[in-house]
Amino acid sequence: MFNIIQEVKKIEEDIINWRRELHQIPEIGLDLPKTAKFIMDELDNMNIEYHTLVNGNAIVGLIKGKEEGKTIGLRADTDALPVKEKTGLEFASNNGCMHACGHDGHTAILLGVAKVLNENKDKFKGNIKLLFQPGEEYPGGAKPMIEEGALENPKVDAVMGLHLGNLGKEIPKGKIGVSYGIMMAAVDVMYIKINGKGSHGAYPHQSIDPIVTASEIVLALQTIISREVDPVEPAVVSVTRIDGGFNHNIIPDSVEIQGTIRTVNEETRQRISRRIEEIVKGITLAHGASYEIDYEFCYPALINSEEFTKGFVESAKRIIPKEDIVEMKSPVMGAEDMSFFLQEVPGTFFYLSNMAEIDGELHPHHNPKFDIDEGEMWKGAALIIQNTIDWLNKN
């Protein structure tokens, strides 16, 4: 009898070793030559067919089952962050970048999933697409993969992915977090430049002061959330950078403001973008200044399919106790470009809580001391394999 947990446990050491090897070669953005080669070499070893997208940095593998059927996409992000690692691990990176968000683990898990499923093609019908995606952190690799046909030939009917670490704070270690709807926020970026008129600091009446103007704008932007958005609806407008001035007695010509916007409702997202420019326009006009604004719509909200997620939870109960499956009652305000895949086809994204201590403490994602407990990764692989087989054979 085919025992998924036993099959995954057989290659658990491989999954851990893949994660460690990937951890030592972190690359950022959409240019991941070493990472892509590593993945392709392993797929070659498994005799899994694949092709590349996004200038060779995204890999799409294909596993065909025992007979015709539907196609499920399994996604792992492969990029790292421009963070200098301080974990002290034997396999720590030393190139100035770091897998500080668990993507090395995501990729290693998907390689493990691929190995087990490829060796057991007689257990399922249909097709499995392996979506190894660059650029999740920035500028986003899911959208260009979709535009280049990652979900076609054969057409993908459902999609699934996971995230390691502890993004859902209410999920105890070793358990998984699921959501039957909105799981993560949309993320947008605003850049504003206030153009005034510089002067001597002792004669402010001769200036059009961009610092005062910018200060009023920063404060006014906070009223969008506090006075224009329903208090029970999650939304964030955070100014994260102000840059202007260069000496104590000089009023500068201009000031730059940058920030992030997080929403879970598309109507609210569009309304906030309009309101930001209206506020900037009104305040700069009142001060006699002018402005430039660049508002970038980045990733949409990540929304799971309720029906697919219910099926995933039933499959998950065959791998882990039902009490280890935690329903998330509200979305987190972090963002993920897995959302683009879930806009195209139904599916689910789930969390596996497996944060590990460094120097006696747990360190958050994107921290130089972030680490994951490798002893929990097998669960991610087993959960994906179980649901993949169940879904393909049912559909």
C-alpha positions in Angstrom: 0.0 0.0 0.0 1.2 3.5 -0.9 2.0 5.3 2.3 2.8 9.0 1.6 4.3 9.7 5.0 6.7 6.8 4.6 7.6 7.8 1.0 8.4 11.4 2.1 10.4 10.2 5.2 12.6 8.1 2.8 13.7 11.3 1.1 13.6 13.7 4.1 17.3 13.9 4.2 17.4 14.8 0.5 14.9 17.7 1.2 17.0 19.0 4.0 20.2 18.8 2.0 18.6 20.5 -1.0 17.4 23.3 1.3 21.0 23.7 2.7 22.6 23.8 -0.7 20.1 26.4 -1.9 20.6 28.4 1.3 24.3 28.8 0.4 23.6 30.3 -3.1 20.9 32.9 -2.5 20.1 35.2 -5.4 17.6 38.0 -5.7 14.9 39.3 -8.1 14.4 37.8 -11.5 18.1 36.9 -12.2 18.8 33.5 -10.5 21.3 31.6 -12.7 22.8 29.4 -9.9 19.4 28.6 -8.3 17.8 27.8 -11.7 20.7 25.5 -12.7 20.4 23.7 -9.3 16.7 23.1 -9.8 17.2 22.0 -13.4 20.0 19.6 -12.5 17.8 17.9 -9.9 14.9 17.6 -12.3 17.3 16.1 -14.8 18.3 13.6 -12.2 14.7 12.7 -11.7 14.0 12.5 -15.5 11.3 15.1 -15.2 10.6 17.1 -18.4 10.7 20.9 -18.0 11.1 24.2 -19.8 12.1 27.7 -18.7 10.5 31.1 -18.8 11.4 34.6 -17.7 14.8 34.5 -19.4 15.7 31.1 -18.0 15.0 32.0 -14.4 11.6 30.3 -14.0 11.3 26.5 -14.4 8.0 24.7 -15.3 8.2 21.0 -14.9 5.6 18.5 -16.0 4.7 15.1 -14.6 2.1 13.0 -16.4 -0.1 10.5 -14.5 -1.4 7.1 -15.6 -4.1 8.5 -17.8 -5.6 11.8 -19.1 -7.2 14.1 -16.6 -7.0 17.6 -15.2 -3.8 19.5 -14.3 -2.8 21.0 -10.9 0.0 23.5 -10.5 2.4 23.3 -7.5 4.3 26.5 -6.9 7.5 27.4 -5.0 9.2 30.7 -5.0 13.0 30.5 -5.4 14.5 34.0 -4.7 16.2 35.4 -1.7 16.7 38.9 -0.1 19.5 41.5 -0.1 20.2 40.7 3.6 23.6 39.8 5.1 23.2 36.6 7.0 24.0 36.5 10.7 22.7 33.0 11.7 26.1 31.4 12.2 24.9 28.2 10.5 27.4 25.9 9.0 25.7 26.3 5.6 25.1 30.1 5.9 25.5 32.2 2.8 28.5 34.5 2.4 27.6 36.5 -0.7 25.7 39.3 1.0 22.3 37.9 0.3 20.2 35.5 2.3 17.2 33.2 2.2 15.6 35.1 5.1 12.0 34.2 4.1 12.1 30.4 3.7 12.1 30.2 -0.1 15.0 27.8 0.0 12.7 25.5 2.0 9.8 26.0 -0.4 12.0 25.0 -3.3 13.4 22.0 -1.5 9.9 20.8 -0.5 8.7 21.1 -4.1 11.7 19.1 -5.3 10.8 16.4 -2.8 7.2 16.5 -3.9 8.3 16.1 -7.5 10.5 13.1 -6.7 7.8 11.2 -4.9 5.1 12.0 -7.4 7.3 11.2 -10.4 8.1 7.8 -8.9 4.5 7.1 -8.3 2.8 8.2 -11.5 0.6 5.1 -11.4 -1.2 6.4 -8.4 -2.9 9.4 -10.1 -4.4 10.5 -13.3 -3.9 13.9 -15.0 -0.9 16.2 -14.9 1.2 18.0 -12.4 2.9 21.3 -13.2 5.9 22.3 -11.1 6.1 26.1 -10.9 9.5 27.2 -9.7 9.1 31.0 -9.6 11.7 33.8 -9.2 11.2 37.3 -7.9 8.5 36.9 -5.3 10.1 39.4 -3.0 10.4 41.9 -5.9 9.5 42.7 -8.6 7.2 39.7 -8.9 7.8 36.6 -11.0 4.3 35.1 -11.0 2.8 37.6 -13.4 5.5 37.3 -16.1 5.3 33.5 -15.8 1.6 33.6 -16.4 2.0 36.0 -19.3 4.6 33.6 -20.9 2.1 30.7 -20.7 3.1 28.9 -17.4 -0.6 27.9 -16.9 -1.1 26.6 -20.4 -0.3 23.5 -22.5 -1.7 21.7 -20.6 -4.0 24.2 -19.0 -3.8 24.4 -15.2 -7.1 23.8 -13.5 -6.0 24.4 -9.9 -2.9 25.6 -8.0 -1.4 25.1 -4.6 1.6 26.5 -2.6 2.8 26.9 1.0 4.9 29.3 3.1 7.2 28.3 5.9 8.1 30.2 9.1 5.5 31.9 11.2 3.4 34.4 9.2 0.3 33.5 11.1 1.2 34.3 14.7 -1.7 32.3 16.0 -0.4 29.1 14.4 1.7 27.0 16.9 4.9 25.4 15.7 4.3 22.2 13.8 0.8 23.1 12.8 -0.6 24.6 9.6 -2.7 27.6 9.0 -5.5 27.7 6.4 -7.9 30.3 5.1 -11.1 29.8 3.2 -11.0 33.2 1.6 -8.8 36.3 1.8 -5.5 35.3 3.4 -3.0 38.1 2.6 -3.3 41.7 1.6 -2.7 43.5 -1.7 0.4 45.6 -1.6 1.0 48.9 -3.5 3.8 51.5 -3.3 3.5 55.3 -3.4 6.3 57.7 -4.3 5.6 61.4 -3.9 7.9 64.4 -4.6 7.0 67.8 -3.3 8.6 70.6 -5.3 8.8 73.9 -3.5 11.3 76.8 -3.5 14.4 76.8 -1.3 15.8 79.6 0.7 17.8 80.5 3.8 16.4 79.0 6.9 16.3 82.5 8.6 14.0 83.8 5.8 11.3 81.2 5.4 8.9 83.8 3.9 11.1 83.7 0.8 10.6 80.0 0.4 7.8 77.6 -0.6 8.7 75.1 2.2 8.5 71.5 1.0 9.2 70.2 4.5 6.2 71.8 6.0 4.1 70.7 3.0 5.3 67.2 3.3 4.7 67.1 7.0 1.1 68.1 6.5 0.7 65.4 3.8 2.1 62.7 6.0 -0.4 63.5 8.8 -3.3 63.9 6.4 -2.6 60.5 4.8 -3.2 58.8 8.1 -6.8 60.1 8.2 -7.6 57.9 5.1 -7.5 54.8 7.3 -8.8 56.4 10.5 -11.7 58.3 8.9 -12.5 56.9 5.5 -12.2 53.1 5.8 -14.6 50.9 7.8 -12.9 50.3 11.2 -13.4 46.5 10.9 -11.8 46.3 7.4 -8.1 45.7 7.4 -6.1 48.5 5.6 -2.8 50.2 6.1 -1.1 53.4 4.8 2.4 53.6 6.1 4.9 56.3 5.2 8.2 54.6 5.4 10.7 57.1 3.9 11.1 60.9 4.0 14.1 62.4 2.3 14.8 66.2 2.0 17.2 68.8 3.2 20.9 68.8 3.6 21.9 71.6 6.1 20.5 73.1 9.3 20.0 76.6 7.8 18.8 75.8 4.3 15.2 75.1 3.3 15.4 72.7 0.4 13.8 72.8 -3.0 12.1 69.4 -2.7 11.2 66.5 -0.4 10.5 62.9 -1.3 8.0 60.7 0.5 7.6 56.9 0.0 5.3 54.4 1.6 3.4 51.2 1.4 -0.4 50.6 1.1 -2.0 47.3 2.2 -5.7 46.4 1.5 -7.9 43.3 1.3 -10.8 44.9 -0.6 -10.2 45.9 -4.3 -12.7 48.8 -4.1 -11.0 50.1 -1.0 -7.6 49.7 -2.8 -8.7 51.8 -5.8 -10.3 54.4 -3.5 -7.2 54.8 -1.4 -5.0 55.3 -4.5 -7.4 58.2 -5.6 -7.5 59.7 -2.2 -3.8 59.8 -1.8 -3.4 61.9 -4.9 -6.3 64.2 -4.0 -4.8 64.9 -0.6 -1.3 65.5 -2.1 -2.8 67.8 -4.7 -4.9 69.8 -2.3 -2.1 70.4 0.3 0.5 71.3 -2.3 -1.9 73.7 -3.9 -2.6 75.3 -0.6 1.1 75.9 0.0 1.9 77.0 -3.6 4.0 74.0 -4.2 3.7 71.3 -6.9 4.0 67.6 -6.8 5.0 64.4 -8.7 3.4 61.1 -7.8 4.0 57.5 -8.9 1.5 55.0 -7.5 2.4 51.4 -8.3 -0.2 48.6 -8.0 2.0 45.7 -7.1 0.4 42.4 -5.9 -3.4 41.8 -5.5 -4.9 40.3 -2.4 -4.3 36.6 -2.0 -7.7 34.9 -2.0 -8.0 31.1 -1.6 -10.9 29.1 -3.1 -13.2 28.0 -0.4 -14.2 24.8 -2.2 -10.6 23.8 -3.0 -9.4 24.6 0.6 -12.2 22.4 2.1 -10.8 19.6 0.0 -7.3 20.4 1.0 -8.2 20.3 4.7 -9.9 16.9 4.3 -6.7 15.6 2.6 -4.6 17.1 5.3 -6.4 15.1 8.0 -4.9 12.0 6.4 -1.4 13.3 7.1 -1.7 15.3 10.4 -4.2 15.4 13.3 -7.2 17.6 12.7 -6.2 19.7 15.7 -3.0 20.6 13.9 -5.0 22.4 11.2 -5.7 26.0 12.3 -8.3 28.2 10.5 -7.1 31.8 10.3 -9.9 34.1 11.2 -8.5 37.2 9.6 -5.9 38.0 6.9 -2.3 39.0 7.5 -1.2 42.3 6.0 1.9 40.8 4.3 1.6 40.2 0.6 2.5 37.4 -1.8 2.5 37.2 -5.6 1.1 33.7 -5.4 -2.0 35.9 -5.6 -1.6 36.2 -9.3 -1.8 32.4 -9.8 -4.9 32.3 -7.6 -6.5 35.0 -9.6 -6.3 32.8 -12.7 -7.3 29.4 -11.2 -8.8 28.2 -8.0 -6.5 26.8 -5.3 -5.1 27.3 -1.9 -2.0 28.7 -0.1 -1.3 27.5 3.4 1.2 28.2 6.2 3.4 25.6 7.9 4.7 27.0 11.2 8.3 26.0 11.6 10.3 28.9 12.9 13.7 27.9 14.5 15.7 29.7 17.2 19.1 31.3 16.6 20.9 32.5 19.7 18.0 31.4 21.9 15.5 33.6 20.1 13.0 33.4 17.3 13.7 36.0 14.6 11.1 37.2 12.1 11.1 36.9 8.4 13.5 39.2 6.6 15.8 39.2 9.7 19.5 38.4 9.3 19.0 35.6 11.9 15.8 34.1 10.5 15.8 30.3 10.4 13.4 27.4 9.9 13.1 24.0 11.6 14.1 21.5 8.9 12.5 18.7 10.9 9.0 20.0 10.0 9.5 20.3 6.3 8.4 16.7 5.5 4.9 17.7 6.6 4.7 20.3 3.8 5.8 17.8 1.2 3.4 15.1 2.5 0.4 17.5 2.6 1.0 18.7 -0.9 1.4 15.2 -2.3 -1.7 13.9 -0.5 -3.9 16.7 -1.7 -2.5 16.6 -5.2 -3.3 12.9 -5.6 -6.7 13.2 -4.0 -7.7 16.2 -6.1 -6.5 14.7 -9.4 -8.2 11.4 -8.9 -11.4 13.1 -7.7 -11.6 15.5 -10.6 
